[in-house]
Structures are given as C-alpha cells and as structure tokens.
Amino acid sequence: MKKLIIGHLVLLTSIGAFSAKKADWDNVNVLQINREKPHTTMMVYGSEQAALSFDKRQSVYHQCLNGLWKFH
C-alpha cells in the first residue's frame, strides 16, 4: 500500500513539474504585453492658426518618414 501511495505522489509531482508554464519574463517568445503602439502626443507649429487647425501636415516641423529608405 505504501508503494502505491508513493508511486501516485511521484506521478502527480512529475506531471505538475512538466506541465508548469514558464513565466512571461522567462519566456523568449513573449515580446510584448500591455504595450501601446508608438505615437506622438505633441506637435510644434509655426503659427497659432496652424496649431488651431489640428493638422500636423501644416506644420513646417512635420516630416513624414514613410517611403523608401537608403542606408549607406
């Protein structure tokens, strides 16, 4: 009877050890949790009228980075 109980305990312990999930900080496949997409929240305008239009493209300081990039 003791061997049966010990066998069950060993079996349950080994199942629990192998089925445990890795913690997120230890899992190399987890790269993003609760992460917001990058964005800007502030924009500088050349005049008050341009700022009141709420259009970033009207600012002389706005530069679109979409397109082909050339790295040397």
Secondary structure, 3 states (H helix, E strand, C coil): CHHHHHHHHHHHHHHHHHHCCCCHHHCCCCCCCCCCCCCCCCCCCCCHHHHHCCCHHHCCCCCCCCCCCCCC
